[in-house]
Amino acid sequence: MIIILTPEATENDLQDLVGNLKDRGYGVHISKGVEKTIVGAIGAPDEDKAVIAEQIESFRYVERVVPILKPYKLVGRDFHPDKTVINVNGVEIGGEKIVVMAGPCCVENEDQTMETAMAVKAAGASILRGGAFKPSTSPYGFQGLGEDGLKILARAREATGLPIITEVMDARDVGLVASYTDILQIGARNMANFSLLREVGETRKPVMLKRGLSSTIEEWLQAAEYIAGRGNYEIMLCERGIRTFETFTRNTFDISAIPAINGISHLPVVADPSHGTGKWSLVSAVSRAAIAAGADALIVEVHPHPEKALKDGAQSLRPDKFQLLMNGIGAIAKAVGRTV
């Protein structure tokens, strides 16, 4: 349930309420909005909620108590009506500006990563993406350079000033990856890896959670709830296409998921047109559609030589094509009241 405080409530009132709820054994989460302070009480048995709500509403600084019936609570609009804006080293995700993350699917070597990083920065990208640990459907596929790849990404950040995002695949590696990256990425295959979600929830590092290959929107939000439940609210939700009967594209990019999430969650939405289509020729068009639908950011794969890429060359843009994408999204952003 959520407890909405009166505008006159003080910090001492808030702490008094928090203490009361913790004494009852509930998890407590605080959301301070522009106009309202909301306290989420997690763990109250359904049969007790009516009695508890009546008791809590008797407090002079409580405006009202509202039960949350949805299976996701902390990531929903009921708990946090205002849009969440995540600040990553000065780059705001969820604000007026459309943020573009770009780079290679995986870090292959230093020259490839540096060349790509310089190119995407010159084109206007704000964040550098690159995989140091890579999930492969085949156990014989390229698995990434591991910590050596993280070190290359860190040097690329130093050279360009771009924050970096990279994937963490194993709960045992969260500390290592978090020590290098600015955003932790949870891939589609790990959306339901609850041990990993809990572990990244213990960090205070921004997290980008990709939608699972066959996951519903509700399941996706519940996965985000695992992270938020551990106290990390800096979560972005990435639509990257879902598995359907269609075989022309790698996945089916669910454009409707973007406005749907914006309506029921306060978390920023990222669109991944590269994995969503699997075809470089479709990436720019789907990027424009995602911005029109309300995406806060794009994450795009760029490689200087896609024909030599160790992974995902077919969906990677060459730097000149990426520049054309950046040139083309400005008008769409302006039309929906955003900037690039």
Backbone hydrogen bonds, N-H to C=O, Kabsch-Sander energy under -0.5 kcal/mol:
donor,donor_aa,acceptor,acceptor_aa,energy
2,I,66,V,-3.1
3,I,39,V,-3.0
4,I,2,I,-0.5
4,I,64,R,-2.7
5,L,3,I,-0.6
5,L,37,T,-2.5
6,T,61,Y,-2.3
9,A,6,T,-1.7
14,L,10,T,-2.2
15,Q,11,E,-2.4
16,D,12,N,-2.1
17,L,13,D,-2.2
18,V,14,L,-2.6
19,G,15,Q,-2.4
20,N,16,D,-2.0
21,L,17,L,-2.6
22,K,18,V,-2.5
23,D,19,G,-2.2
24,R,20,N,-1.0
25,G,22,K,-1.4
26,Y,21,L,-2.1
27,G,42,I,-2.9
29,H,40,G,-2.1
31,S,38,I,-3.1
33,G,31,S,-0.8
33,G,36,K,-3.1
38,I,31,S,-3.2
38,I,36,K,-0.5
39,V,3,I,-2.6
40,G,29,H,-3.8
40,G,38,I,-0.5
41,A,1,M,-3.0
41,A,39,V,-0.5
42,I,27,G,-2.9
42,I,40,G,-0.6
48,D,45,P,-1.5
49,K,45,P,-0.9
49,K,46,D,-0.7
52,I,48,D,-2.6
53,A,49,K,-2.9
54,E,50,A,-1.8
55,Q,51,V,-2.1
56,I,52,I,-2.9
57,E,53,A,-2.4
58,S,54,E,-0.5
58,S,55,Q,-1.0
59,F,56,I,-1.9
62,V,59,F,-1.8
63,E,4,I,-2.7
63,E,61,Y,-0.5
64,R,4,I,-1.4
66,V,2,I,-3.0
69,L,67,P,-0.6
76,G,73,K,-0.9
77,R,264,I,-1.7
79,F,73,K,-0.6
80,H,76,G,-1.6
84,T,266,H,-2.8
86,I,93,I,-2.7
87,N,85,V,-0.5
88,V,86,I,-0.7
88,V,91,V,-3.2
89,N,87,N,-0.7
91,V,88,V,-1.9
92,E,90,G,-0.6
93,I,86,I,-2.9
93,I,91,V,-0.5
94,G,92,E,-0.6
98,I,339,T,-3.7
99,V,97,K,-0.6
99,V,296,D,-1.9
101,M,99,V,-0.5
101,M,298,L,-3.1
102,A,127,I,-2.4
103,G,300,V,-1.5
107,V,131,G,-2.9
108,E,106,C,-0.7
113,T,109,N,-1.8
114,M,110,E,-2.9
115,E,111,D,-2.5
116,T,112,Q,-1.9
117,A,113,T,-2.7
118,M,114,M,-2.5
119,A,115,E,-1.8
120,V,116,T,-2.8
121,K,117,A,-2.0
122,A,118,M,-2.1
123,A,119,A,-1.5
124,G,120,V,-0.7
124,G,121,K,-1.0
125,A,120,V,-2.8
126,S,100,V,-2.4
127,I,100,V,-1.5
128,L,163,P,-3.0
129,R,102,A,-1.7
130,G,165,I,-1.3
131,G,105,C,-0.6
132,A,130,G,-0.5
134,K,143,Q,-2.4
141,G,138,S,-1.6
146,G,132,A,-2.8
148,D,145,L,-1.2
149,G,146,G,-0.6
150,L,146,G,-1.7
151,K,147,E,-2.3
152,I,148,D,-1.8
153,L,149,G,-2.3
154,A,150,L,-2.3
155,R,151,K,-1.9
156,A,152,I,-2.1
157,R,153,L,-2.3
158,E,154,A,-2.0
159,A,155,R,-2.0
160,T,156,A,-2.0
161,G,157,R,-3.1
165,I,128,L,-2.2
166,T,183,I,-1.7
168,V,185,Q,-2.4
173,D,170,D,-1.9
174,V,171,A,-0.9
177,V,173,D,-2.8
178,A,174,V,-2.8
179,S,175,G,-1.2
180,Y,177,V,-1.5
181,T,177,V,-2.8
182,D,164,I,-1.9
183,I,164,I,-1.4
184,L,206,P,-2.9
185,Q,166,T,-2.4
185,Q,183,I,-0.5
186,I,208,M,-3.1
187,G,185,Q,-0.6
190,N,187,G,-1.2
191,M,188,A,-1.2
193,N,190,N,-2.1
194,F,192,A,-1.5
197,L,193,N,-2.3
198,R,194,F,-2.4
199,E,195,S,-1.9
200,V,196,L,-2.4
201,G,197,L,-1.7
202,E,198,R,-0.9
202,E,199,E,-0.8
203,T,199,E,-0.5
203,T,200,V,-0.8
207,V,234,E,-2.8
208,M,184,L,-2.9
209,L,207,V,-0.6
209,L,236,M,-3.2
210,K,186,I,-2.5
210,K,208,M,-0.7
211,R,238,C,-2.4
215,S,212,G,-1.3
220,W,216,T,-2.1
221,L,217,I,-2.3
222,Q,218,E,-2.2
223,A,219,E,-1.9
224,A,220,W,-1.8
225,E,221,L,-1.8
226,Y,222,Q,-1.2
226,Y,223,A,-0.5
227,I,223,A,-1.0
228,A,224,A,-2.5
229,G,225,E,-2.7
230,R,227,I,-1.3
231,G,228,A,-2.2
232,N,227,I,-1.4
233,Y,231,G,-0.8
235,I,233,Y,-2.0
236,M,207,V,-2.9
237,L,268,P,-2.7
238,C,209,L,-2.9
238,C,236,M,-0.5
239,E,237,L,-0.6
239,E,270,V,-2.5
240,R,238,C,-0.6
242,I,252,T,-2.4
243,R,213,L,-3.6
244,T,242,I,-0.5
250,R,277,T,-3.1
251,N,276,G,-0.5
252,T,242,I,-2.8
253,F,251,N,-0.7
255,I,253,F,-1.4
257,A,254,D,-1.2
258,I,255,I,-1.1
260,A,256,S,-1.7
261,I,257,A,-2.6
262,N,258,I,-2.2
263,G,259,P,-1.5
264,I,260,A,-1.2
265,S,261,I,-2.7
266,H,75,V,-1.0
267,L,75,V,-0.5
270,V,237,L,-3.1
271,A,297,A,-2.5
272,D,239,E,-2.6
274,S,299,I,-0.6
276,G,272,D,-1.7
277,T,273,P,-1.0
278,G,274,S,-2.7
280,W,314,A,-2.3
282,L,279,K,-1.7
283,V,279,K,-0.6
283,V,280,W,-0.9
284,S,280,W,-0.6
286,V,282,L,-2.2
287,S,283,V,-2.1
288,R,284,S,-2.1
289,A,285,A,-2.0
290,A,286,V,-2.4
291,I,287,S,-2.0
292,A,288,R,-2.2
293,A,289,A,-1.8
294,G,290,A,-0.7
294,G,291,I,-1.0
295,A,290,A,-2.5
296,D,269,V,-2.7
297,A,269,V,-1.3
298,L,99,V,-2.4
299,I,271,A,-2.2
300,V,101,M,-2.9
302,V,103,G,-2.6
303,H,317,L,-2.4
308,K,305,H,-2.3
309,A,306,P,-1.1
315,Q,312,D,-0.9
316,S,313,G,-1.1
317,L,301,E,-2.7
322,F,318,R,-2.4
323,Q,319,P,-2.0
324,L,320,D,-1.5
325,L,321,K,-2.0
326,M,322,F,-2.4
327,N,323,Q,-2.2
328,G,324,L,-1.5
329,I,325,L,-1.2
330,G,326,M,-0.6
332,I,328,G,-0.5
333,A,329,I,-2.5
334,K,330,G,-2.4
335,A,331,A,-1.9
336,V,332,I,-1.2
336,V,333,A,-0.6
337,G,334,K,-1.6
338,R,333,A,-3.5
339,T,96,E,-1.5
